[in-house]
Amino acid sequence: HMLLSNDRAAPGRNGSVASGNHPWARHTPATLCLHGHVAPTILLLGAQKCGSTSLWSDLIKHNDGMVHARPLLASEPRYYAKEQHFFDLHFHKGMAFYVSRYPTCKRGAPACYGIDASPTYLRIPGTAARVHAAYVGHRRALRMIVILRNPTDRVLSWYGHIGMKYLHVNVSLNEFAHLSVREMRACAATHGLTAESDELWASPCRELHPPLYDALTGGLYAPQIAEWLRWFPASQIALVTFGGYMNRTGKVLHDLTAFIGQRRRSGALAITAARINIRSTKRVSFNATAHAALTEFYRPHVDALIALLHRPVAEHMFSTPFSPHAAASIDAAVTGRSSREAARAESEEGAPAAAGPASLLALEFQRQHLTPVLARSVRPPTAGCAHASRGGGGCARF
Ligand SMILES: Nc1ncnc2c1ncn2[C@@H]1O[C@H](COP(=O)(O)OS(=O)(=O)O)[C@@H](OP(=O)(O)O)[C@H]1O
């Protein structure tokens, strides 16, 4: 096992030292070489159906040093270039197998970063512990990226995914939503839990009978992220919102480049997100009651996510496209208060007076997600823009 390090003091064109004094670039990783191959150090954990394929593709396209896997056999599915499923399905095959799909290491070459974008890593319990064990001695080189989407939209996408995978789903979209919620509540009761419980995620209710599977528990982001925070420092985890990535793609990609520890590439920020795995446009949306049932189910879980992001344990999580310096302006936008009033109110309420990056994300979630969720529970979604927010500005999504 070895680290092939570029000259950290004087980075080359693709050197591994981030430009500027970006706070997350302090522990700049070099190329990690294991068993003669570039080992993945960038793990795009998911969530599944949240734009992970487009983000993966954009990260490769906009980062010179980013390398993906190559399928070893012609018979392997093409998505294996993106998703290794090593830490959920193939862990028993060992790290030598894992890295064998990545390029061989070359001494003196510019730093490169292997990426594994298996979006199941976030929702399948146990993967964080396996990553932690497998990267002993090299854990600081890892960067985890999580992209989150409104969980109700995720269910819509998931339904399409299940439909594609299993060719047909014998329930309609709206039945699927109601059935999922009903079965989840029943399952929770059987296991002494409630539908609000964080513990649902890693409980047997994770896998309801086909075709429901874990449609709902995939959107329980708080316990999923908390699990990664148990094994890794917050500073190694970046959060991206679906809406942020779609609306400010260039900024998000720039920020992620810095998070990874690369030099920021100069160039236009006006980049549009890749459009891969697009299906929802071909489908109808939930009707109002199905939408309300899912929204109701997810409400406490979104609250739990926001609460998690406000907790000190998440304080140093990297979040983009929000800058740590924008706390005051975001807070003012959310609450309508001046930044000084906001800081005073926060400290009176016991919250940290100076919002860290994760708290910023929490505020943005509240603005982009929770407010529209509450509004939508009493109004049916409007055609064409199911996420219209009262504050104007088109579709507010995460
Ligand atoms: N550029 C852009 N604009 C809008 N929406 C986009 C974009 N790129 C990806 N997507 C949507 O992301 C959904 C697919 O997510 P994933 O790639 O993570 O799916 S997967 O888990 O890898 O199967 C899938 O959602 P649904 O269409 O709702 O199914 C895609 O439409």
The ligand as an SDF file (V2000), in Angstrom:
LIG
                    3D

 31 33  0  0  0  0  0  0  0  0999 V2000
  -30.1020   17.4110  -15.1840 N   0  0  0  0  0  0  0  0  0  0  0  0
  -31.1170   16.8520  -14.5380 C   0  0  0  0  0  0  0  0  0  0  0  0
  -32.2550   17.5520  -14.3430 N   0  0  0  0  0  0  0  0  0  0  0  0
  -33.2980   17.0110  -13.6720 C   0  0  0  0  0  0  0  0  0  0  0  0
  -33.2910   15.7630  -13.1410 N   0  0  0  0  0  0  0  0  0  0  0  0
  -32.1770   15.0330  -13.3180 C   0  0  0  0  0  0  0  0  0  0  0  0
  -31.0500   15.5210  -14.0080 C   0  0  0  0  0  0  0  0  0  0  0  0
  -30.1090   14.5490  -13.9990 N   0  0  0  0  0  0  0  0  0  0  0  0
  -30.6390   13.5010  -13.3390 C   0  0  0  0  0  0  0  0  0  0  0  0
  -31.8750   13.7900  -12.9300 N   0  0  0  0  0  0  0  0  0  0  0  0
  -32.8170   12.9040  -12.2260 C   0  0  0  0  0  0  0  0  0  0  0  0
  -32.1400   12.0960  -11.2720 O   0  0  0  0  0  0  0  0  0  0  0  0
  -32.8100   10.8280  -11.1810 C   0  0  0  0  0  0  0  0  0  0  0  0
  -31.8270    9.7140  -11.3780 C   0  0  0  0  0  0  0  0  0  0  0  0
  -31.0110    9.6850  -10.2500 O   0  0  0  0  0  0  0  0  0  0  0  0
  -29.7690    8.7370  -10.1630 P   0  0  0  0  0  0  0  0  0  0  0  0
  -28.8850    8.9220  -11.3260 O   0  0  0  0  0  0  0  0  0  0  0  0
  -29.1600    8.9410   -8.8120 O   0  0  0  0  0  0  0  0  0  0  0  0
  -30.4370    7.3000  -10.2340 O   0  0  0  0  0  0  0  0  0  0  0  0
  -29.6980    5.9460   -9.8390 S   0  0  0  0  0  0  0  0  0  0  0  0
  -29.8040    5.8130   -8.3880 O   0  0  0  0  0  0  0  0  0  0  0  0
  -28.3330    5.9820  -10.2970 O   0  0  0  0  0  0  0  0  0  0  0  0
  -30.4830    4.8940  -10.5230 O   0  0  0  0  0  0  0  0  0  0  0  0
  -33.8630   10.8200  -12.2660 C   0  0  0  0  0  0  0  0  0  0  0  0
  -35.0870   11.1750  -11.6410 O   0  0  0  0  0  0  0  0  0  0  0  0
  -36.4950   10.7260  -12.2330 P   0  0  0  0  0  0  0  0  0  0  0  0
  -36.5300   11.1920  -13.6510 O   0  0  0  0  0  0  0  0  0  0  0  0
  -37.4620   11.4250  -11.3350 O   0  0  0  0  0  0  0  0  0  0  0  0
  -36.5680    9.2420  -12.1480 O   0  0  0  0  0  0  0  0  0  0  0  0
  -33.3940   11.9160  -13.1930 C   0  0  0  0  0  0  0  0  0  0  0  0
  -34.4250   12.4960  -13.9380 O   0  0  0  0  0  0  0  0  0  0  0  0
  1  2  1  0
  2  3  1  0
  2  7  2  0
  3  4  2  0
  4  5  1  0
  5  6  2  0
  6  7  1  0
  6 10  1  0
  7  8  1  0
  8  9  2  0
  9 10  1  0
 10 11  1  0
 11 12  1  0
 11 30  1  0
 12 13  1  0
 13 14  1  0
 13 24  1  0
 14 15  1  0
 15 16  1  0
 16 17  2  0
 16 18  1  0
 16 19  1  0
 19 20  1  0
 20 21  2  0
 20 22  2  0
 20 23  1  0
 24 25  1  0
 24 30  1  0
 25 26  1  0
 26 27  2  0
 26 28  1  0
 26 29  1  0
 30 31  1  0
M  END
$$$$
